[in-house]
Amino acid sequence: MTFQSFRNSIQHGVYRIIDPPVRGLLRIGATPNMMTTVGLLGNLAAAAMIAFATDTSMLGWAGAVILLFSIFDMVDGYMARTGHLESEFGAFYDSVLDRYCELATLAALAYHFMQTGREPFALVTFLSLIGSIMVSYIRARAEGLGKECKVGLMQRPERVVVTSLGLMLCGALAPYVAASFDPEWIAAVPQMLIAILANGTAVVRILHVRAQMDNRQVRDGQP
């Protein structure tokens, strides 16, 4: 099984779980854009919890909030397809708010690390933020040029899960490891992973788009 097929199987499993509540929301008049907005508000609340966290337990709860409200990123798209409510603006709105959610989360975490004297962790988180934004930007720019660009390991769902789990584990394990090492390493290591893999994915996507352009030139008889 390839990574993409594994990813798709998980996605279809989640769709089966959320199908009943989505249909219920449609019956009461909810719209995909409402779900997108709720997801943003939840992620902003989590970002505030991270930025002003006074202990690791708050970081853990923030991770849980991010994971919970990021489900709305799947709900809005599934609701649009199920209720035949797809629209160009809806797709645009969803994409823009996704970027805000991710920027808010990672900026808040970098701020938290800076405020608590963990500057190296803040730098790593900043590199993670750069990679995350570039992965999304490269895809959008490529698709604007009519090129397919979905390759790579660290796409947004993976980044959200890795960040959330890191924060949750930090909050849960801190009381048991604090005597041995700084428990906020548990939140920082996932950002190191994202910084490496997201920026690596950005490079892979650049090469992928270049290959498509080179292939087109060959087909068109250009040197």
SVG drawing of the C-alpha trace seen along z (x, -y; Angstrom):
<svg xmlns="http://www.w3.org/2000/svg" viewBox="-34 -37 52 39">
<polyline fill="none" stroke="black" stroke-width="0.4" points="0.0,0.0 1.4,-3.4 1.3,-6.4 -1.3,-8.1 -3.6,-5.1 -3.2,-4.8 -4.0,-8.5 -7.1,-8.1 -8.3,-5.1 -8.1,-7.1 -9.9,-10.0 -12.8,-7.7 -13.0,-6.2 -13.4,-9.7 -16.1,-10.5 -18.1,-7.5 -18.0,-8.7 -19.0,-12.3 -21.7,-11.4 -24.6,-11.3 -23.8,-14.6 -23.2,-16.3 -26.5,-15.3 -28.1,-16.5 -26.4,-19.8 -27.6,-20.1 -31.2,-19.5 -31.1,-22.4 -29.7,-24.8 -26.0,-24.8 -23.7,-25.6 -20.1,-24.7 -18.9,-28.2 -20.3,-28.2 -18.3,-25.1 -15.2,-26.7 -15.7,-29.8 -16.3,-27.7 -13.1,-25.8 -11.2,-29.1 -12.6,-30.4 -11.7,-27.2 -8.1,-27.3 -7.8,-31.0 -8.9,-30.1 -6.3,-27.3 -3.6,-29.7 -4.4,-32.1 -4.1,-29.2 -0.7,-28.4 0.6,-32.0 -0.4,-32.7 0.1,-29.2 1.4,-29.3 2.1,-25.6 2.4,-22.5 -1.1,-21.3 -2.5,-24.3 -0.4,-23.4 -1.9,-19.9 -5.4,-21.2 -4.6,-23.5 -3.4,-20.6 -6.7,-18.8 -8.7,-21.9 -6.7,-22.2 -7.4,-18.5 -11.1,-18.9 -11.7,-22.0 -9.5,-20.9 -12.1,-18.2 -14.3,-21.1 -11.8,-21.3 -13.1,-17.9 -16.7,-18.6 -17.0,-21.7 -15.8,-19.9 -17.8,-16.8 -20.9,-18.9 -20.5,-20.8 -20.3,-17.6 -23.1,-15.9 -25.5,-18.8 -24.5,-19.9 -23.4,-23.2 -20.0,-23.4 -19.0,-26.9 -15.9,-28.6 -16.0,-31.0 -16.5,-28.2 -13.3,-26.5 -11.5,-29.9 -12.8,-30.8 -11.8,-27.3 -8.3,-27.6 -7.7,-31.1 -9.0,-30.3 -6.8,-27.1 -3.8,-29.3 -5.0,-31.6 -5.5,-28.6 -2.0,-27.3 -0.3,-30.7 -2.0,-31.4 -1.1,-28.1 2.6,-28.2 3.0,-31.9 1.5,-31.4 3.8,-28.5 6.9,-30.4 5.8,-33.3 5.3,-31.0 8.8,-29.6 10.2,-33.1 8.4,-34.3 9.6,-31.3 13.3,-31.7 13.4,-28.8 14.6,-30.7 16.0,-27.7 12.6,-26.1 11.1,-29.3 13.5,-29.3 12.6,-25.7 8.9,-26.6 9.5,-29.6 11.2,-27.3 8.2,-24.9 5.9,-27.8 7.9,-28.8 7.8,-25.2 4.1,-24.9 3.2,-28.1 5.5,-27.3 4.0,-23.8 0.6,-25.4 1.8,-28.3 3.7,-26.1 0.6,-24.0 -1.7,-27.0 0.8,-28.7 1.3,-25.5 -2.5,-24.9 -2.8,-28.5 -0.5,-27.6 -2.6,-24.5 -0.2,-22.0 -1.0,-19.2 1.0,-19.5 -0.1,-17.2 3.1,-15.3 4.9,-15.2 4.6,-13.7 3.9,-16.7 0.6,-18.2 -1.7,-20.1 -3.6,-17.2 -0.3,-15.6 1.1,-18.9 -2.0,-19.5 -1.9,-16.0 1.8,-16.1 1.5,-19.5 -1.5,-18.6 -0.2,-15.3 3.1,-17.0 1.3,-19.5 -1.0,-16.8 1.9,-14.6 3.7,-17.5 0.8,-18.3 0.2,-14.6 3.8,-13.5 5.3,-16.7 4.6,-15.6 6.5,-12.4 9.6,-13.7 10.1,-17.2 12.7,-15.9 14.8,-14.4 14.5,-17.1 12.5,-20.1 9.1,-18.7 8.6,-21.3 11.1,-19.3 8.1,-17.1 6.3,-20.0 9.4,-21.2 10.5,-17.9 7.4,-17.7 8.2,-21.2 11.7,-20.0 10.1,-17.1 7.7,-19.5 10.5,-22.0 12.5,-19.2 9.7,-17.4 7.6,-20.4 10.6,-22.3 11.6,-19.0 8.1,-18.7 8.3,-22.2 11.5,-21.3 9.9,-18.0 7.0,-20.0 9.2,-22.6 11.0,-19.7 7.7,-18.0 6.3,-21.1 9.5,-21.7 9.4,-18.1 5.8,-18.7 7.0,-21.9 10.0,-20.1 7.8,-17.3 5.4,-19.7 8.3,-21.4 9.4,-18.1 5.9,-17.2 5.6,-20.6 8.9,-20.1 10.8,-22.8 14.4,-22.2"/>
</svg>
